[in-house]
Amino acid sequence: MTHFQELQLAICFGSAIGLYISGIATLICFAVEGHREKKRKEEAKQDAIEE
């Protein structure tokens, strides 16, 4: 393998791994945001019931 081919392989592998990791991070962020929203709605509902 030439130096140029090794460089191409490293760039492609790095970008694929970066895309995979960013996809997982995005899923985690959306899950946390959804959980917070659900919890906030439940608390608002409990406050409305108590009043």
PDB file of N, CA, C and O in Angstrom:
ATOM      1  N   MET A   1       0.841  -1.170   0.000  1.00  0.00           N
ATOM      2  CA  MET A   1       0.000   0.000   0.000  1.00  0.00           C
ATOM      3  C   MET A   1       0.894   1.244   0.000  1.00  0.00           C
ATOM      4  O   MET A   1       1.865   1.333   0.751  1.00  0.00           O
ATOM      5  N   THR A   2       0.548   2.172  -0.837  1.00  0.00           N
ATOM      6  CA  THR A   2       1.350   3.389  -0.892  1.00  0.00           C
ATOM      7  C   THR A   2       0.973   4.304   0.262  1.00  0.00           C
ATOM      8  O   THR A   2      -0.025   4.090   0.950  1.00  0.00           O
ATOM      9  N   HIS A   3       1.786   5.314   0.455  1.00  0.00           N
ATOM     10  CA  HIS A   3       1.530   6.283   1.531  1.00  0.00           C
ATOM     11  C   HIS A   3       0.201   6.999   1.292  1.00  0.00           C
ATOM     12  O   HIS A   3      -0.562   7.233   2.230  1.00  0.00           O
ATOM     13  N   PHE A   4      -0.066   7.341   0.050  1.00  0.00           N
ATOM     14  CA  PHE A   4      -1.310   8.032  -0.285  1.00  0.00           C
ATOM     15  C   PHE A   4      -2.535   7.151   0.006  1.00  0.00           C
ATOM     16  O   PHE A   4      -3.545   7.643   0.510  1.00  0.00           O
ATOM     17  N   GLN A   5      -2.447   5.875  -0.305  1.00  0.00           N
ATOM     18  CA  GLN A   5      -3.551   4.957  -0.034  1.00  0.00           C
ATOM     19  C   GLN A   5      -3.778   4.794   1.467  1.00  0.00           C
ATOM     20  O   GLN A   5      -4.919   4.716   1.923  1.00  0.00           O
ATOM     21  N   GLU A   6      -2.689   4.743   2.229  1.00  0.00           N
ATOM     22  CA  GLU A   6      -2.820   4.652   3.684  1.00  0.00           C
ATOM     23  C   GLU A   6      -3.498   5.900   4.242  1.00  0.00           C
ATOM     24  O   GLU A   6      -4.327   5.814   5.148  1.00  0.00           O
ATOM     25  N   LEU A   7      -3.142   7.045   3.698  1.00  0.00           N
ATOM     26  CA  LEU A   7      -3.746   8.303   4.126  1.00  0.00           C
ATOM     27  C   LEU A   7      -5.244   8.323   3.797  1.00  0.00           C
ATOM     28  O   LEU A   7      -6.055   8.739   4.625  1.00  0.00           O
ATOM     29  N   GLN A   8      -5.608   7.880   2.600  1.00  0.00           N
ATOM     30  CA  GLN A   8      -7.015   7.805   2.216  1.00  0.00           C
ATOM     31  C   GLN A   8      -7.789   6.865   3.140  1.00  0.00           C
ATOM     32  O   GLN A   8      -8.898   7.184   3.567  1.00  0.00           O
ATOM     33  N   LEU A   9      -7.216   5.735   3.439  1.00  0.00           N
ATOM     34  CA  LEU A   9      -7.858   4.768   4.321  1.00  0.00           C
ATOM     35  C   LEU A   9      -8.056   5.343   5.718  1.00  0.00           C
ATOM     36  O   LEU A   9      -9.115   5.164   6.319  1.00  0.00           O
ATOM     37  N   ALA A  10      -7.052   6.027   6.231  1.00  0.00           N
ATOM     38  CA  ALA A  10      -7.154   6.632   7.564  1.00  0.00           C
ATOM     39  C   ALA A  10      -8.230   7.708   7.596  1.00  0.00           C
ATOM     40  O   ALA A  10      -8.986   7.802   8.563  1.00  0.00           O
ATOM     41  N   ILE A  11      -8.305   8.514   6.557  1.00  0.00           N
ATOM     42  CA  ILE A  11      -9.316   9.577   6.498  1.00  0.00           C
ATOM     43  C   ILE A  11     -10.719   8.978   6.414  1.00  0.00           C
ATOM     44  O   ILE A  11     -11.622   9.423   7.122  1.00  0.00           O
ATOM     45  N   CYS A  12     -10.907   7.996   5.576  1.00  0.00           N
ATOM     46  CA  CYS A  12     -12.222   7.360   5.436  1.00  0.00           C
ATOM     47  C   CYS A  12     -12.637   6.657   6.726  1.00  0.00           C
ATOM     48  O   CYS A  12     -13.785   6.769   7.155  1.00  0.00           O
ATOM     49  N   PHE A  13     -11.718   5.945   7.335  1.00  0.00           N
ATOM     50  CA  PHE A  13     -12.022   5.254   8.584  1.00  0.00           C
ATOM     51  C   PHE A  13     -12.339   6.261   9.688  1.00  0.00           C
ATOM     52  O   PHE A  13     -13.290   6.073  10.447  1.00  0.00           O
ATOM     53  N   GLY A  14     -11.553   7.317   9.778  1.00  0.00           N
ATOM     54  CA  GLY A  14     -11.781   8.349  10.790  1.00  0.00           C
ATOM     55  C   GLY A  14     -13.115   9.038  10.622  1.00  0.00           C
ATOM     56  O   GLY A  14     -13.811   9.297  11.604  1.00  0.00           O
ATOM     57  N   SER A  15     -13.480   9.339   9.387  1.00  0.00           N
ATOM     58  CA  SER A  15     -14.764  10.011   9.165  1.00  0.00           C
ATOM     59  C   SER A  15     -15.934   9.072   9.452  1.00  0.00           C
ATOM     60  O   SER A  15     -16.962   9.508   9.971  1.00  0.00           O
ATOM     61  N   ALA A  16     -15.790   7.809   9.125  1.00  0.00           N
ATOM     62  CA  ALA A  16     -16.861   6.848   9.412  1.00  0.00           C
ATOM     63  C   ALA A  16     -17.046   6.670  10.915  1.00  0.00           C
ATOM     64  O   ALA A  16     -18.177   6.639  11.401  1.00  0.00           O
ATOM     65  N   ILE A  17     -15.965   6.556  11.641  1.00  0.00           N
ATOM     66  CA  ILE A  17     -16.041   6.416  13.094  1.00  0.00           C
ATOM     67  C   ILE A  17     -16.595   7.701  13.711  1.00  0.00           C
ATOM     68  O   ILE A  17     -17.402   7.637  14.638  1.00  0.00           O
ATOM     69  N   GLY A  18     -16.183   8.844  13.221  1.00  0.00           N
ATOM     70  CA  GLY A  18     -16.698  10.124  13.719  1.00  0.00           C
ATOM     71  C   GLY A  18     -18.191  10.259  13.495  1.00  0.00           C
ATOM     72  O   GLY A  18     -18.907  10.748  14.369  1.00  0.00           O
ATOM     73  N   LEU A  19     -18.664   9.839  12.353  1.00  0.00           N
ATOM     74  CA  LEU A  19     -20.090   9.893  12.060  1.00  0.00           C
ATOM     75  C   LEU A  19     -20.861   8.956  12.974  1.00  0.00           C
ATOM     76  O   LEU A  19     -21.941   9.305  13.451  1.00  0.00           O
ATOM     77  N   TYR A  20     -20.324   7.786  13.221  1.00  0.00           N
ATOM     78  CA  TYR A  20     -20.951   6.809  14.103  1.00  0.00           C
ATOM     79  C   TYR A  20     -21.043   7.357  15.530  1.00  0.00           C
ATOM     80  O   TYR A  20     -22.091   7.264  16.169  1.00  0.00           O
ATOM     81  N   ILE A  21     -19.955   7.919  16.019  1.00  0.00           N
ATOM     82  CA  ILE A  21     -19.934   8.456  17.386  1.00  0.00           C
ATOM     83  C   ILE A  21     -20.871   9.656  17.511  1.00  0.00           C
ATOM     84  O   ILE A  21     -21.572   9.788  18.514  1.00  0.00           O
ATOM     85  N   SER A  22     -20.891  10.520  16.520  1.00  0.00           N
ATOM     86  CA  SER A  22     -21.787  11.676  16.586  1.00  0.00           C
ATOM     87  C   SER A  22     -23.247  11.243  16.514  1.00  0.00           C
ATOM     88  O   SER A  22     -24.103  11.876  17.132  1.00  0.00           O
ATOM     89  N   GLY A  23     -23.543  10.191  15.783  1.00  0.00           N
ATOM     90  CA  GLY A  23     -24.909   9.666  15.748  1.00  0.00           C
ATOM     91  C   GLY A  23     -25.349   9.140  17.099  1.00  0.00           C
ATOM     92  O   GLY A  23     -26.480   9.373  17.525  1.00  0.00           O
ATOM     93  N   ILE A  24     -24.463   8.436  17.767  1.00  0.00           N
ATOM     94  CA  ILE A  24     -24.776   7.926  19.109  1.00  0.00           C
ATOM     95  C   ILE A  24     -24.960   9.091  20.080  1.00  0.00           C
ATOM     96  O   ILE A  24     -25.887   9.078  20.890  1.00  0.00           O
ATOM     97  N   ALA A  25     -24.092  10.092  20.007  1.00  0.00           N
ATOM     98  CA  ALA A  25     -24.200  11.255  20.893  1.00  0.00           C
ATOM     99  C   ALA A  25     -25.517  11.995  20.654  1.00  0.00           C
ATOM    100  O   ALA A  25     -26.151  12.453  21.605  1.00  0.00           O
ATOM    101  N   THR A  26     -25.929  12.113  19.397  1.00  0.00           N
ATOM    102  CA  THR A  26     -27.192  12.774  19.084  1.00  0.00           C
ATOM    103  C   THR A  26     -28.366  11.997  19.657  1.00  0.00           C
ATOM    104  O   THR A  26     -29.285  12.594  20.219  1.00  0.00           O
ATOM    105  N   LEU A  27     -28.352  10.686  19.526  1.00  0.00           N
ATOM    106  CA  LEU A  27     -29.419   9.862  20.095  1.00  0.00           C
ATOM    107  C   LEU A  27     -29.502  10.026  21.602  1.00  0.00           C
ATOM    108  O   LEU A  27     -30.596  10.115  22.159  1.00  0.00           O
ATOM    109  N   ILE A  28     -28.357  10.067  22.263  1.00  0.00           N
ATOM    110  CA  ILE A  28     -28.343  10.244  23.711  1.00  0.00           C
ATOM    111  C   ILE A  28     -28.901  11.610  24.091  1.00  0.00           C
ATOM    112  O   ILE A  28     -29.680  11.720  25.037  1.00  0.00           O
ATOM    113  N   CYS A  29     -28.510  12.647  23.362  1.00  0.00           N
ATOM    114  CA  CYS A  29     -29.015  13.992  23.649  1.00  0.00           C
ATOM    115  C   CYS A  29     -30.528  14.058  23.484  1.00  0.00           C
ATOM    116  O   CYS A  29     -31.215  14.629  24.330  1.00  0.00           O
ATOM    117  N   PHE A  30     -31.054  13.484  22.412  1.00  0.00           N
ATOM    118  CA  PHE A  30     -32.502  13.496  22.203  1.00  0.00           C
ATOM    119  C   PHE A  30     -33.225  12.693  23.275  1.00  0.00           C
ATOM    120  O   PHE A  30     -34.312  13.080  23.703  1.00  0.00           O
ATOM    121  N   ALA A  31     -32.645  11.586  23.714  1.00  0.00           N
ATOM    122  CA  ALA A  31     -33.267  10.781  24.762  1.00  0.00           C
ATOM    123  C   ALA A  31     -33.319  11.552  26.077  1.00  0.00           C
ATOM    124  O   ALA A  31     -34.337  11.530  26.769  1.00  0.00           O
ATOM    125  N   VAL A  32     -32.234  12.228  26.422  1.00  0.00           N
ATOM    126  CA  VAL A  32     -32.204  13.014  27.657  1.00  0.00           C
ATOM    127  C   VAL A  32     -33.199  14.165  27.574  1.00  0.00           C
ATOM    128  O   VAL A  32     -33.922  14.433  28.534  1.00  0.00           O
ATOM    129  N   GLU A  33     -33.239  14.840  26.440  1.00  0.00           N
ATOM    130  CA  GLU A  33     -34.176  15.952  26.263  1.00  0.00           C
ATOM    131  C   GLU A  33     -35.622  15.475  26.372  1.00  0.00           C
ATOM    132  O   GLU A  33     -36.449  16.141  26.995  1.00  0.00           O
ATOM    133  N   GLY A  34     -35.925  14.343  25.781  1.00  0.00           N
ATOM    134  CA  GLY A  34     -37.273  13.785  25.867  1.00  0.00           C
ATOM    135  C   GLY A  34     -37.642  13.409  27.281  1.00  0.00           C
ATOM    136  O   GLY A  34     -38.774  13.629  27.712  1.00  0.00           O
ATOM    137  N   HIS A  35     -36.688  12.838  28.013  1.00  0.00           N
ATOM    138  CA  HIS A  35     -36.933  12.464  29.405  1.00  0.00           C
ATOM    139  C   HIS A  35     -37.181  13.704  30.261  1.00  0.00           C
ATOM    140  O   HIS A  35     -38.072  13.704  31.110  1.00  0.00           O
ATOM    141  N   ARG A  36     -36.402  14.755  30.043  1.00  0.00           N
ATOM    142  CA  ARG A  36     -36.594  16.002  30.796  1.00  0.00           C
ATOM    143  C   ARG A  36     -37.967  16.608  30.506  1.00  0.00           C
ATOM    144  O   ARG A  36     -38.651  17.072  31.418  1.00  0.00           O
ATOM    145  N   GLU A  37     -38.357  16.601  29.257  1.00  0.00           N
ATOM    146  CA  GLU A  37     -39.659  17.161  28.877  1.00  0.00           C
ATOM    147  C   GLU A  37     -40.787  16.356  29.522  1.00  0.00           C
ATOM    148  O   GLU A  37     -41.755  16.930  30.019  1.00  0.00           O
ATOM    149  N   LYS A  38     -40.663  15.049  29.513  1.00  0.00           N
ATOM    150  CA  LYS A  38     -41.680  14.198  30.127  1.00  0.00           C
ATOM    151  C   LYS A  38     -41.770  14.469  31.625  1.00  0.00           C
ATOM    152  O   LYS A  38     -42.866  14.565  32.178  1.00  0.00           O
ATOM    153  N   LYS A  39     -40.627  14.591  32.273  1.00  0.00           N
ATOM    154  CA  LYS A  39     -40.597  14.862  33.708  1.00  0.00           C
ATOM    155  C   LYS A  39     -41.188  16.238  34.005  1.00  0.00           C
ATOM    156  O   LYS A  39     -41.918  16.393  34.984  1.00  0.00           O
ATOM    157  N   ARG A  40     -40.887  17.230  33.186  1.00  0.00           N
ATOM    158  CA  ARG A  40     -41.412  18.580  33.374  1.00  0.00           C
ATOM    159  C   ARG A  40     -42.935  18.602  33.241  1.00  0.00           C
ATOM    160  O   ARG A  40     -43.618  19.283  34.006  1.00  0.00           O
ATOM    161  N   LYS A  41     -43.462  17.859  32.275  1.00  0.00           N
ATOM    162  CA  LYS A  41     -44.912  17.790  32.096  1.00  0.00           C
ATOM    163  C   LYS A  41     -45.588  17.111  33.283  1.00  0.00           C
ATOM    164  O   LYS A  41     -46.654  17.543  33.723  1.00  0.00           O
ATOM    165  N   GLU A  42     -44.969  16.046  33.803  1.00  0.00           N
ATOM    166  CA  GLU A  42     -45.524  15.357  34.965  1.00  0.00           C
ATOM    167  C   GLU A  42     -45.543  16.274  36.186  1.00  0.00           C
ATOM    168  O   GLU A  42     -46.513  16.280  36.944  1.00  0.00           O
ATOM    169  N   GLU A  43     -44.468  17.052  36.378  1.00  0.00           N
ATOM    170  CA  GLU A  43     -44.418  17.978  37.503  1.00  0.00           C
ATOM    171  C   GLU A  43     -45.462  19.080  37.350  1.00  0.00           C
ATOM    172  O   GLU A  43     -46.098  19.469  38.330  1.00  0.00           O
ATOM    173  N   ALA A  44     -45.642  19.579  36.149  1.00  0.00           N
ATOM    174  CA  ALA A  44     -46.654  20.613  35.915  1.00  0.00           C
ATOM    175  C   ALA A  44     -48.048  20.049  36.174  1.00  0.00           C
ATOM    176  O   ALA A  44     -48.913  20.744  36.709  1.00  0.00           O
ATOM    177  N   LYS A  45     -48.263  18.807  35.800  1.00  0.00           N
ATOM    178  CA  LYS A  45     -49.556  18.171  36.033  1.00  0.00           C
ATOM    179  C   LYS A  45     -49.796  17.997  37.533  1.00  0.00           C
ATOM    180  O   LYS A  45     -50.907  18.220  38.014  1.00  0.00           O
ATOM    181  N   GLN A  46     -48.757  17.598  38.274  1.00  0.00           N
ATOM    182  CA  GLN A  46     -48.887  17.435  39.724  1.00  0.00           C
ATOM    183  C   GLN A  46     -49.153  18.799  40.396  1.00  0.00           C
ATOM    184  O   GLN A  46     -49.949  18.879  41.331  1.00  0.00           O
ATOM    185  N   ASP A  47     -48.499  19.849  39.928  1.00  0.00           N
ATOM    186  CA  ASP A  47     -48.736  21.178  40.485  1.00  0.00           C
ATOM    187  C   ASP A  47     -50.160  21.639  40.230  1.00  0.00           C
ATOM    188  O   ASP A  47     -50.772  22.271  41.091  1.00  0.00           O
ATOM    189  N   ALA A  48     -50.693  21.329  39.056  1.00  0.00           N
ATOM    190  CA  ALA A  48     -52.073  21.713  38.724  1.00  0.00           C
ATOM    191  C   ALA A  48     -53.069  20.955  39.584  1.00  0.00           C
ATOM    192  O   ALA A  48     -54.100  21.503  39.972  1.00  0.00           O
ATOM    193  N   ILE A  49     -52.770  19.705  39.884  1.00  0.00           N
ATOM    194  CA  ILE A  49     -53.666  18.895  40.718  1.00  0.00           C
ATOM    195  C   ILE A  49     -53.648  19.403  42.172  1.00  0.00           C
ATOM    196  O   ILE A  49     -54.689  19.458  42.827  1.00  0.00           O
ATOM    197  N   GLU A  50     -52.470  19.768  42.660  1.00  0.00           N
ATOM    198  CA  GLU A  50     -52.339  20.232  44.040  1.00  0.00           C
ATOM    199  C   GLU A  50     -53.019  21.571  44.259  1.00  0.00           C
ATOM    200  O   GLU A  50     -53.496  21.835  45.363  1.00  0.00           O
ATOM    201  N   GLU A  51     -53.079  22.404  43.271  1.00  0.00           N
ATOM    202  CA  GLU A  51     -53.692  23.713  43.415  1.00  0.00           C
ATOM    203  C   GLU A  51     -55.152  23.568  43.337  1.00  0.00           C
ATOM    204  O   GLU A  51     -55.876  24.558  43.436  1.00  0.00           O
TER     205      GLU A  51
END
